[in-house]
Amino acid sequence: MVKAEFVHHVGVNYLFAPWISWLLLLQSAPFVAPKSISYLVLWWVFVLPVLLLDVKIYGQWFTKGKRFLTAVANPTSHMSVIGNLVGSRAAAEMGWQEISVCLFSLGIIHYLVLFVTLYQRLSGSDRLPVMLRPVFFLFFAAPSMASLAWDSISGTFDIASKMLFFLSLFLFTSLVCRPTLFKKSMKRYNVAWWAYSFPMTILALASAEYAQEVKGEIAHALKLILSVLSVLVILGLFLFTALNTKSFLPDHDPILLSLPHHSPRTA
């Protein structure tokens, strides 16, 4: 199963998810100070796998035959970018400016290339199963995370952070105005629905930083709307997940079906 995930053009991007989650937990943990030894050690433990996966993912994009970006690009590829941006923000909190800028530049440059590739919809790049369409929300998760990362690097929500936030807000609006895109994937509960939660939360956090910087009524109203929407989405996902616990590892998982001798179980 791990091997199938590693060689799958969609599944390999999910290998970033645990490290992203742990880096976010590290930044939010109230009992671990950013400049403490434990924070430093945990940061390295969580970032090194991200860097190794970067070498695997980014390296194959421009060196390996059938693994060119135009052939394997899909919305889940944004997770490779987000991993670098989360690590960059955590490094900035420790005061490691050079490492933070290094990770930020690595993430943002590849995001620009990925964004343009997905925007053009080149032939052969649209290989995402219908059940995974909720991951389209990752389109605005990456610039939202980038705005927060640059905010930590520069020490203020400056013009660059605002530009990234406005881009994420535009992409979010573009997606919610096209509900038919997610119609088929929403007919039956799938664990892929959780792809809605992280982007919404990061966008809400970015809006909070923006409202704190601008201090205007519209900015605060936007922060309130996105924060409430984020909470409602997470509560709804908890409810649907509790009612569908048997759907965590479905037999029709497209990644498992790529195994040579795998066949769905029958009830």
FINURO-542478 format. One record per residue (C-alpha): residue number from 1; residue in one letter; x, y, z. Coordinates in nm, 4 decimals, padded with zeros to 6 digits. Example, Ala and Ser with C-alpha at 12.3 -4.5 7.8 and 13.67 -1.06 7.14 Angstrom:
+------+---------+----------+----------+----------+
: tike : drenmar :        u :        v :        w :
+------+---------+----------+----------+----------+
:    1 :       A :  01.2300 : -00.4500 :  00.7800 :
:    2 :       S :  01.3670 : -00.1060 :  00.7140 :
+------+---------+----------+----------+----------+
This chain:
+------+---------+----------+----------+----------+
: tike : drenmar :        u :        v :        w :
+------+---------+----------+----------+----------+
:    1 :       M :  00.0000 :  00.0000 :  00.0000 :
:    2 :       V :  00.2836 :  00.2404 :  00.0865 :
:    3 :       K :  00.4605 :  00.1592 : -00.2406 :
:    4 :       A :  00.1398 :  00.2154 : -00.4362 :
:    5 :       E :  00.0974 :  00.5522 : -00.2653 :
:    6 :       F :  00.4576 :  00.6508 : -00.3356 :
:    7 :       V :  00.4450 :  00.5829 : -00.7095 :
:    8 :       H :  00.0918 :  00.7175 : -00.7642 :
:    9 :       H :  00.0762 :  01.0688 : -00.9155 :
:   10 :       V : -00.1943 :  01.1691 : -00.6654 :
:   11 :       G : -00.1114 :  00.9536 : -00.3639 :
:   12 :       V :  00.2512 :  01.0641 : -00.3347 :
:   13 :       N :  00.1373 :  01.4182 : -00.2494 :
:   14 :       Y : -00.0554 :  01.2909 :  00.0531 :
:   15 :       L :  00.2749 :  01.1782 :  00.2072 :
:   16 :       F :  00.3285 :  01.5466 :  00.2907 :
:   17 :       A :  00.0091 :  01.5592 :  00.4997 :
:   18 :       P :  00.1374 :  01.4143 :  00.8333 :
:   19 :       W :  00.4440 :  01.6388 :  00.8364 :
:   20 :       I :  00.2350 :  01.9457 :  00.7532 :
:   21 :       S : -00.0042 :  01.8579 :  01.0361 :
:   22 :       W :  00.2754 :  01.8092 :  01.2893 :
:   23 :       L :  00.4454 :  02.1349 :  01.1902 :
:   24 :       L :  00.1167 :  02.3205 :  01.2393 :
:   25 :       L :  00.0668 :  02.1514 :  01.5778 :
:   26 :       L :  00.4218 :  02.2489 :  01.6745 :
:   27 :       Q :  00.3515 :  02.6145 :  01.5949 :
:   28 :       S :  00.0275 :  02.6127 :  01.7940 :
:   29 :       A :  00.1475 :  02.4124 :  02.0957 :
:   30 :       P :  00.1304 :  02.6418 :  02.4027 :
:   31 :       F :  00.3842 :  02.4360 :  02.6006 :
:   32 :       V :  00.6669 :  02.4461 :  02.3414 :
:   33 :       A :  00.8445 :  02.7819 :  02.3110 :
:   34 :       P :  00.9610 :  02.8677 :  01.9557 :
:   35 :       K :  01.3264 :  02.9076 :  02.0589 :
:   36 :       S :  01.3478 :  02.6076 :  02.2903 :
:   37 :       I :  01.5587 :  02.2993 :  02.2211 :
:   38 :       S :  01.2519 :  02.0758 :  02.1943 :
:   39 :       Y :  01.1007 :  02.3059 :  01.9289 :
:   40 :       L :  01.4261 :  02.3031 :  01.7328 :
:   41 :       V :  01.4611 :  01.9232 :  01.7446 :
:   42 :       L :  01.0972 :  01.8640 :  01.6490 :
:   43 :       W :  01.1258 :  02.1160 :  01.3651 :
:   44 :       W :  01.4142 :  01.9214 :  01.2117 :
:   45 :       V :  01.2323 :  01.5892 :  01.2631 :
:   46 :       F :  00.9263 :  01.7206 :  01.0780 :
:   47 :       V :  01.1029 :  01.9224 :  00.8053 :
:   48 :       L :  01.3605 :  01.6665 :  00.6897 :
:   49 :       P :  01.0935 :  01.4289 :  00.5438 :
:   50 :       V :  00.9427 :  01.7280 :  00.3609 :
:   51 :       L :  01.2813 :  01.8116 :  00.2080 :
:   52 :       L :  01.3377 :  01.4488 :  00.1066 :
:   53 :       L :  00.9957 :  01.4397 : -00.0577 :
:   54 :       D :  01.0805 :  01.7695 : -00.2304 :
:   55 :       V :  01.3837 :  01.6075 : -00.3895 :
:   56 :       K :  01.1632 :  01.3198 : -00.5034 :
:   57 :       I :  00.8755 :  01.5337 : -00.6340 :
:   58 :       Y :  01.0498 :  01.8392 : -00.7768 :
:   59 :       G :  01.3381 :  01.6332 : -00.9105 :
:   60 :       Q :  01.1166 :  01.4054 : -01.1165 :
:   61 :       W :  00.9245 :  01.7012 : -01.2581 :
:   62 :       F :  01.2179 :  01.7984 : -01.4771 :
:   63 :       T :  01.4343 :  01.4856 : -01.4989 :
:   64 :       K :  01.2147 :  01.1748 : -01.5289 :
:   65 :       G :  01.0394 :  01.0739 : -01.8539 :
:   66 :       K :  00.6718 :  01.0159 : -01.7756 :
:   67 :       R :  00.6891 :  01.2156 : -01.4506 :
:   68 :       F :  00.7074 :  01.5574 : -01.6125 :
:   69 :       L :  00.4936 :  01.8167 : -01.4356 :
:   70 :       T :  00.2651 :  01.8590 : -01.7365 :
:   71 :       A :  00.1847 :  01.4865 : -01.7198 :
:   72 :       V :  00.1327 :  01.4424 : -01.3437 :
:   73 :       A :  00.0160 :  01.7862 : -01.2259 :
:   74 :       N : -00.3096 :  01.7853 : -01.0293 :
:   75 :       P : -00.4533 :  01.9937 : -00.7420 :
:   76 :       T : -00.3045 :  01.7600 : -00.4773 :
:   77 :       S :  00.0401 :  01.8692 : -00.6008 :
:   78 :       H : -00.0162 :  02.1869 : -00.3982 :
:   79 :       M :  00.0546 :  01.9832 : -00.0829 :
:   80 :       S :  00.4223 :  01.9678 : -00.1761 :
:   81 :       V :  00.4242 :  02.3482 : -00.1874 :
:   82 :       I :  00.2310 :  02.3872 :  00.1392 :
:   83 :       G :  00.4810 :  02.1642 :  00.3204 :
:   84 :       N :  00.7630 :  02.4085 :  00.2439 :
:   85 :       L :  00.5559 :  02.7125 :  00.3391 :
:   86 :       V :  00.4503 :  02.5641 :  00.6747 :
:   87 :       G :  00.8131 :  02.4769 :  00.7491 :
:   88 :       S :  00.9151 :  02.8288 :  00.6513 :
:   89 :       R :  00.6686 :  02.9859 :  00.8957 :
:   90 :       A :  00.7867 :  02.7588 :  01.1777 :
:   91 :       A :  01.1499 :  02.8511 :  01.1067 :
:   92 :       A :  01.0629 :  03.2222 :  01.1072 :
:   93 :       E :  00.9161 :  03.1875 :  01.4565 :
:   94 :       M :  01.2536 :  03.0548 :  01.5752 :
:   95 :       G :  01.4286 :  03.3546 :  01.4186 :
:   96 :       W :  01.5962 :  03.1491 :  01.1472 :
:   97 :       Q :  01.5484 :  03.4029 :  00.8712 :
:   98 :       E :  01.7817 :  03.2466 :  00.6133 :
:   99 :       I :  01.6334 :  02.8976 :  00.6396 :
:  100 :       S :  01.2846 :  03.0450 :  00.6465 :
:  101 :       V :  01.3449 :  03.2443 :  00.3275 :
:  102 :       C :  01.5046 :  02.9378 :  00.1673 :
:  103 :       L :  01.1982 :  02.7205 :  00.2311 :
:  104 :       F :  00.9651 :  03.0018 :  00.1304 :
:  105 :       S :  01.1432 :  03.0576 : -00.2010 :
:  106 :       L :  01.1468 :  02.6832 : -00.2702 :
:  107 :       G :  00.7722 :  02.6639 : -00.2113 :
:  108 :       I :  00.6615 :  02.9837 : -00.3828 :
:  109 :       I :  00.8634 :  02.9290 : -00.7020 :
:  110 :       H :  00.7260 :  02.5793 : -00.7482 :
:  111 :       Y :  00.3770 :  02.7106 : -00.6673 :
:  112 :       L :  00.4014 :  02.9613 : -00.9522 :
:  113 :       V :  00.5117 :  02.6892 : -01.1950 :
:  114 :       L :  00.2404 :  02.4527 : -01.0700 :
:  115 :       F : -00.0280 :  02.7219 : -01.0794 :
:  116 :       V :  00.0501 :  02.8102 : -01.4413 :
:  117 :       T :  00.0586 :  02.4416 : -01.5407 :
:  118 :       L : -00.2802 :  02.3690 : -01.3824 :
:  119 :       Y : -00.4260 :  02.6949 : -01.5122 :
:  120 :       Q : -00.3427 :  02.6004 : -01.8715 :
:  121 :       R : -00.5029 :  02.2546 : -01.8379 :
:  122 :       L : -00.2547 :  02.0884 : -02.0709 :
:  123 :       S : -00.3510 :  01.7603 : -02.2338 :
:  124 :       G : -00.2862 :  01.4638 : -02.0056 :
:  125 :       S : -00.2685 :  01.6662 : -01.6839 :
:  126 :       D : -00.6376 :  01.6267 : -01.5902 :
:  127 :       R : -00.6082 :  01.2876 : -01.4188 :
:  128 :       L : -00.7917 :  01.3465 : -01.0935 :
:  129 :       P : -01.0667 :  01.1009 : -00.9882 :
:  130 :       V : -01.4111 :  01.2545 : -00.9401 :
:  131 :       M : -01.4155 :  01.1516 : -00.5730 :
:  132 :       L : -01.1096 :  01.3719 : -00.5105 :
:  133 :       R : -01.2507 :  01.6938 : -00.6524 :
:  134 :       P : -01.2696 :  01.8550 : -00.3050 :
:  135 :       V : -00.8903 :  01.8932 : -00.3272 :
:  136 :       F : -00.9532 :  02.1770 : -00.5731 :
:  137 :       F : -00.9763 :  02.3871 : -00.2551 :
:  138 :       L : -00.5994 :  02.3466 : -00.2233 :
:  139 :       F : -00.5746 :  02.6028 : -00.5028 :
:  140 :       F : -00.6258 :  02.8822 : -00.2510 :
:  141 :       A : -00.4674 :  02.7040 :  00.0481 :
:  142 :       A : -00.1163 :  02.7533 : -00.0912 :
:  143 :       P : -00.1314 :  03.1355 : -00.1371 :
:  144 :       S : -00.3090 :  03.1681 :  00.1994 :
:  145 :       M : -00.0284 :  02.9764 :  00.3690 :
:  146 :       A :  00.2269 :  03.1794 :  00.1733 :
:  147 :       S :  00.0764 :  03.5057 :  00.3024 :
:  148 :       L :  00.1049 :  03.3806 :  00.6614 :
:  149 :       A :  00.4606 :  03.2580 :  00.6044 :
:  150 :       W :  00.5723 :  03.5897 :  00.4595 :
:  151 :       D :  00.3977 :  03.7698 :  00.7443 :
:  152 :       S :  00.6167 :  03.5739 :  00.9894 :
:  153 :       I :  00.9318 :  03.6406 :  00.7847 :
:  154 :       S :  00.8795 :  04.0156 :  00.7404 :
:  155 :       G :  00.7174 :  04.0723 :  01.0802 :
:  156 :       T :  00.4172 :  04.2490 :  00.9293 :
:  157 :       F :  00.1298 :  04.1744 :  00.6930 :
:  158 :       D :  00.2830 :  04.3884 :  00.4178 :
:  159 :       I :  00.2051 :  04.4341 :  00.0472 :
:  160 :       A :  00.3380 :  04.0908 : -00.0504 :
:  161 :       S :  00.1236 :  03.9178 :  00.2119 :
:  162 :       K : -00.1817 :  04.1163 :  00.1044 :
:  163 :       M : -00.1289 :  04.0249 : -00.2619 :
:  164 :       L : -00.1111 :  03.6548 : -00.1750 :
:  165 :       F : -00.4200 :  03.6878 :  00.0446 :
:  166 :       F : -00.6173 :  03.8611 : -00.2317 :
:  167 :       L : -00.5146 :  03.5862 : -00.4757 :
:  168 :       S : -00.6382 :  03.3169 : -00.2382 :
:  169 :       L : -00.9618 :  03.5094 : -00.1816 :
:  170 :       F : -01.0191 :  03.5334 : -00.5579 :
:  171 :       L : -00.9533 :  03.1612 : -00.6087 :
:  172 :       F : -01.1884 :  03.0780 : -00.3197 :
:  173 :       T : -01.4636 :  03.2920 : -00.4727 :
:  174 :       S : -01.4090 :  03.1306 : -00.8133 :
:  175 :       L : -01.4560 :  02.7826 : -00.6655 :
:  176 :       V : -01.7623 :  02.8513 : -00.4504 :
:  177 :       C : -01.9312 :  03.0087 : -00.7529 :
:  178 :       R : -01.9019 :  02.6732 : -00.9340 :
:  179 :       P : -02.0858 :  02.4226 : -00.7102 :
:  180 :       T : -02.1520 :  02.1884 : -01.0047 :
:  181 :       L : -01.7811 :  02.1055 : -01.0068 :
:  182 :       F : -01.8255 :  01.9232 : -00.6745 :
:  183 :       K : -02.1734 :  01.7813 : -00.7376 :
:  184 :       K : -02.0653 :  01.4250 : -00.8226 :
:  185 :       S : -01.8069 :  01.4044 : -00.5419 :
:  186 :       M : -02.0679 :  01.5143 : -00.2842 :
:  187 :       K : -02.3276 :  01.2471 : -00.3656 :
:  188 :       R : -02.1664 :  00.9997 : -00.1268 :
:  189 :       Y : -01.9469 :  01.0685 :  00.1762 :
:  190 :       N : -01.5753 :  01.0197 :  00.1246 :
:  191 :       V : -01.2774 :  01.0983 :  00.3464 :
:  192 :       A : -01.1613 :  01.3318 :  00.0670 :
:  193 :       W : -01.4222 :  01.5778 :  00.1951 :
:  194 :       W : -01.1702 :  01.6740 :  00.4639 :
:  195 :       A : -00.9852 :  01.8597 :  00.1900 :
:  196 :       Y : -01.2341 :  02.1414 :  00.2523 :
:  197 :       S : -01.1224 :  02.1990 :  00.6118 :
:  198 :       F : -00.7551 :  02.2953 :  00.5880 :
:  199 :       P : -00.7897 :  02.5522 :  00.3052 :
:  200 :       M : -01.0862 :  02.7168 :  00.4774 :
:  201 :       T : -00.9001 :  02.7375 :  00.8091 :
:  202 :       I : -00.5834 :  02.8824 :  00.6563 :
:  203 :       L : -00.7853 :  03.1376 :  00.4573 :
:  204 :       A : -00.9657 :  03.2395 :  00.7775 :
:  205 :       L : -00.6323 :  03.2792 :  00.9598 :
:  206 :       A : -00.4961 :  03.4918 :  00.6759 :
:  207 :       S : -00.8091 :  03.7084 :  00.6855 :
:  208 :       A : -00.7573 :  03.7565 :  01.0605 :
:  209 :       E : -00.4027 :  03.8800 :  01.0026 :
:  210 :       Y : -00.5270 :  04.1069 :  00.7248 :
:  211 :       A : -00.8021 :  04.2520 :  00.9453 :
:  212 :       Q : -00.5522 :  04.3145 :  01.2243 :
:  213 :       E : -00.3291 :  04.5063 :  00.9845 :
:  214 :       V : -00.5976 :  04.7060 :  00.7986 :
:  215 :       K : -00.8380 :  04.7653 :  01.0894 :
:  216 :       G : -01.1373 :  04.8369 :  00.8658 :
:  217 :       E : -01.5019 :  04.7330 :  00.8927 :
:  218 :       I : -01.4971 :  04.5386 :  00.5655 :
:  219 :       A : -01.1810 :  04.3526 :  00.6663 :
:  220 :       H : -01.3298 :  04.2579 :  01.0049 :
:  221 :       A : -01.6579 :  04.1494 :  00.8426 :
:  222 :       L : -01.4613 :  03.9322 :  00.6003 :
:  223 :       K : -01.2679 :  03.7804 :  00.8905 :
:  224 :       L : -01.5906 :  03.7021 :  01.0754 :
:  225 :       I : -01.7580 :  03.5438 :  00.7718 :
:  226 :       L : -01.4599 :  03.3239 :  00.6837 :
:  227 :       S : -01.4022 :  03.2225 :  01.0474 :
:  228 :       V : -01.7653 :  03.1202 :  01.0970 :
:  229 :       L : -01.7645 :  02.9355 :  00.7647 :
:  230 :       S : -01.4470 :  02.7523 :  00.8632 :
:  231 :       V : -01.5934 :  02.6408 :  01.1959 :
:  232 :       L : -01.9177 :  02.5255 :  01.0312 :
:  233 :       V : -01.7261 :  02.3262 :  00.7695 :
:  234 :       I : -01.5175 :  02.1486 :  01.0346 :
:  235 :       L : -01.8187 :  02.0729 :  01.2552 :
:  236 :       G : -02.0073 :  01.9407 :  00.9538 :
:  237 :       L : -01.7151 :  01.7173 :  00.8576 :
:  238 :       F : -01.6951 :  01.5796 :  01.2126 :
:  239 :       L : -02.0643 :  01.4956 :  01.1970 :
:  240 :       F : -02.0533 :  01.3283 :  00.8546 :
:  241 :       T : -01.7387 :  01.1374 :  00.9493 :
:  242 :       A : -01.8965 :  01.0076 :  01.2709 :
:  243 :       L : -02.1945 :  00.8838 :  01.0704 :
:  244 :       N : -01.9777 :  00.7175 :  00.8059 :
:  245 :       T : -01.6912 :  00.5550 :  00.9946 :
:  246 :       K : -01.6840 :  00.2622 :  00.7512 :
:  247 :       S : -01.5775 :  00.4917 :  00.4669 :
:  248 :       F : -01.2269 :  00.5679 :  00.5950 :
:  249 :       L : -01.0572 :  00.3109 :  00.3685 :
:  250 :       P : -01.3031 :  00.2377 :  00.0866 :
:  251 :       D : -01.2531 : -00.0620 : -00.1371 :
:  252 :       H : -01.2901 :  00.1572 : -00.4446 :
:  253 :       D : -00.9890 :  00.3724 : -00.3497 :
:  254 :       P : -00.8245 :  00.4487 : -00.6881 :
:  255 :       I : -00.4763 :  00.4267 : -00.5386 :
:  256 :       L : -00.5360 :  00.0780 : -00.3975 :
:  257 :       L : -00.6927 : -00.0290 : -00.7250 :
:  258 :       S : -00.3633 :  00.0526 : -00.8966 :
:  259 :       L : -00.2014 : -00.2424 : -00.7177 :
:  260 :       P : -00.1447 : -00.5321 : -00.9617 :
:  261 :       H : -00.3284 : -00.8003 : -00.7572 :
:  262 :       H : -00.5824 : -00.5889 : -00.5689 :
:  263 :       S : -00.9546 : -00.6476 : -00.6069 :
:  264 :       P : -01.2389 : -00.4887 : -00.4039 :
:  265 :       R : -01.3800 : -00.6939 : -00.1199 :
:  266 :       T : -01.7370 : -00.8080 : -00.1416 :
:  267 :       A : -01.9752 : -00.7818 :  00.1509 :
+------+---------+----------+----------+----------+
